[in-house]
Amino acid sequence: MSKSTNILWHENNVTREERQQLNGHGSVNIWLTGLSGSGKSTVSVHLGRVLIDRGIRAYVLDGDNVRHGLNSNLGFSAEDRTENIRRIGEVSKLFVDAGMIVIAAFISPYRADRDRVRSIMDDGSFVEVHVDASVEECEKRDVKGLYAKARAGDIPNFTGISAPFEAPLNPEVVVKTAEQSVEESTQQIIDYLELKGIIPKASS
């Protein structure tokens, strides 16, 4: 529940549709969810590069990066994780309204939190991408040693070890990063965006 009182919504006289027309493409929130080490950040950064190179206005919001600033006061309890995702959802909504494609790469382990973000977006504006990799695969890639620390009990509330990950039930896209390259995973998302008419098809 909002703690703000005596406030009114002030309508803008520039619409999302006008911004999209100016940009030459649609605007959506591409939400990458998956375990730590599944490849979310790698895919999101590559996707952002590909879109920018095609003249698409895109921005990446990365889970670790956001916790250096906007969400630096949040930890990893269930409550803090929910607030983390709530804030990012609201920021993403602003990017979408600005006519941009915002790529959010967050573990976001709770289905209800992701669904809440979807609920504040217009229909079709939330593209959930499940970056699907098993715990075993993610542990093999664990260059930071986080899984080892979690199994040793040094990191509490670690998703996939001591805290749950609720996989999406009906994501728009599933990329299996253990079976395909970052380029192939990125192309899957690009294909979806083109299919839905969010971005123009690449010229041959």
C-alpha positions in Angstrom: 0.0 0.0 0.0 1.3 3.5 -0.9 2.4 5.7 1.9 2.0 8.8 -0.3 -1.0 11.0 0.3 -2.6 14.0 -1.3 -1.2 13.2 -4.7 -2.8 13.2 -8.2 -1.6 11.7 -11.4 -0.6 14.4 -13.9 -1.2 13.4 -17.5 1.5 13.9 -20.1 0.6 15.4 -23.5 3.1 13.2 -25.3 2.0 9.6 -25.7 3.9 6.3 -25.7 2.7 5.8 -29.2 4.2 9.1 -30.4 7.5 8.1 -28.8 7.4 4.7 -30.5 6.7 6.4 -33.8 9.6 8.7 -33.3 11.9 5.8 -32.5 10.6 3.6 -35.4 9.9 0.5 -33.2 7.7 -0.7 -30.4 8.6 -0.6 -26.7 8.5 -3.6 -24.4 10.1 -4.9 -21.2 12.1 -8.0 -21.9 12.4 -9.8 -18.6 15.2 -12.4 -18.3 14.7 -14.7 -15.3 16.9 -17.7 -14.2 19.3 -19.0 -11.7 22.6 -17.3 -10.9 25.1 -18.3 -13.6 22.4 -19.3 -16.1 23.5 -16.7 -18.6 21.0 -13.8 -18.0 23.6 -11.0 -18.0 25.6 -12.5 -20.9 22.5 -12.8 -23.1 21.0 -9.4 -22.0 24.2 -7.5 -22.8 24.6 -9.2 -26.2 20.9 -8.6 -27.0 21.3 -4.9 -26.1 24.3 -4.7 -28.4 22.5 -6.3 -31.3 19.5 -4.1 -30.9 21.5 -0.9 -30.7 23.5 -1.9 -33.8 20.2 -2.2 -35.6 19.1 1.3 -34.6 16.8 0.1 -31.8 16.7 2.2 -28.7 17.5 -0.4 -25.9 18.8 -0.3 -22.3 19.9 -3.1 -20.0 19.0 -3.2 -16.3 21.3 -5.8 -14.6 20.5 -7.3 -11.2 24.0 -6.7 -9.7 24.4 -3.3 -11.3 21.1 -2.0 -9.9 22.1 -3.1 -6.4 25.1 -0.7 -6.6 22.7 2.2 -6.6 18.9 2.3 -6.7 18.6 -0.9 -4.6 21.8 -0.7 -2.6 19.7 -0.7 0.6 18.2 -4.1 -0.1 19.4 -7.6 0.9 18.4 -11.0 -0.2 15.5 -11.9 2.2 12.2 -12.8 0.6 10.9 -9.4 1.5 13.9 -7.6 0.0 13.8 -9.7 -3.2 10.1 -8.7 -3.7 10.9 -5.0 -3.2 13.9 -5.3 -5.5 11.7 -6.6 -8.3 8.9 -4.1 -7.5 11.2 -1.2 -8.0 12.7 -2.6 -11.2 9.3 -3.2 -12.5 8.3 0.4 -12.0 11.6 1.6 -13.6 11.0 -0.8 -16.5 7.5 0.6 -17.0 8.9 4.1 -17.3 11.3 2.9 -20.1 8.5 1.3 -21.9 6.4 4.4 -21.7 9.4 6.3 -23.1 9.2 4.2 -26.2 12.3 2.1 -25.5 13.1 -1.6 -25.2 14.3 -2.3 -21.7 16.0 -5.6 -21.0 15.8 -6.6 -17.3 18.1 -9.4 -16.2 17.2 -10.5 -12.7 17.1 -13.9 -10.9 13.6 -12.8 -9.8 12.9 -16.2 -8.2 9.3 -15.7 -7.2 6.6 -16.1 -9.8 4.2 -13.8 -8.0 6.8 -10.9 -8.2 7.3 -11.4 -11.9 3.5 -11.6 -12.5 3.1 -8.4 -10.5 5.4 -6.7 -12.9 3.5 -8.1 -15.9 0.3 -6.8 -14.3 1.4 -3.2 -14.3 2.3 -3.3 -18.1 -0.1 -3.0 -21.0 -0.9 -6.3 -22.7 2.0 -7.5 -24.8 4.5 -5.2 -23.1 6.0 -7.8 -20.8 8.1 -10.4 -22.5 9.2 -13.1 -20.0 12.3 -15.0 -21.1 13.3 -18.0 -19.1 17.0 -18.4 -19.2 16.8 -22.2 -18.5 19.9 -23.8 -17.1 20.1 -26.5 -14.3 21.7 -25.9 -10.9 24.3 -28.4 -11.9 25.2 -26.5 -15.1 25.2 -23.2 -13.3 27.6 -24.6 -10.6 30.0 -25.6 -13.4 30.1 -22.0 -14.6 30.4 -20.6 -11.1 33.5 -18.4 -11.6 32.7 -16.4 -8.4 32.5 -19.5 -6.3 29.0 -18.5 -5.0 27.5 -21.9 -5.2 30.3 -23.4 -3.2 29.9 -20.7 -0.6 26.2 -21.3 -0.5 26.6 -25.1 -0.1 29.0 -24.4 2.7 26.4 -22.2 4.4 28.4 -19.0 4.0 25.7 -17.4 1.8 22.2 -17.6 3.2 19.0 -17.5 1.0 20.9 -18.4 -2.1 18.5 -19.2 -5.0 18.7 -22.8 -6.1 20.5 -24.0 -3.0 18.8 -22.6 0.2 16.1 -20.5 -1.4 13.6 -21.5 -4.1 13.4 -20.6 -7.8 9.9 -20.7 -9.2 10.3 -21.3 -13.0 7.9 -19.4 -15.3 4.8 -21.4 -16.3 4.1 -19.8 -19.6 7.1 -17.6 -20.7 7.1 -16.0 -24.1 10.6 -17.3 -24.8 12.7 -20.1 -23.3 16.4 -20.1 -24.0 18.5 -23.1 -23.0 22.0 -21.7 -22.6 23.5 -25.1 -21.8 22.6 -26.3 -25.3 23.1 -23.2 -27.5 25.4 -20.2 -27.9 24.7 -16.7 -26.7 24.2 -15.7 -30.3 21.6 -18.4 -30.8 19.9 -17.5 -27.5 19.8 -13.8 -28.5 18.4 -14.7 -32.0 15.5 -16.5 -30.3 14.5 -13.3 -28.6 15.1 -11.2 -31.7 12.9 -13.6 -33.7 10.1 -13.2 -31.1 10.3 -9.4 -31.3 10.2 -9.5 -35.1 7.3 -12.0 -35.1 5.2 -9.7 -32.8 6.0 -6.6 -34.9 7.8 -4.9 -32.0 10.9 -4.3 -34.1 11.2 -4.3 -37.9 12.7 -7.3 -39.5 16.4 -7.0 -40.4 17.0 -6.1 -44.0 18.6 -8.9 -46.0 
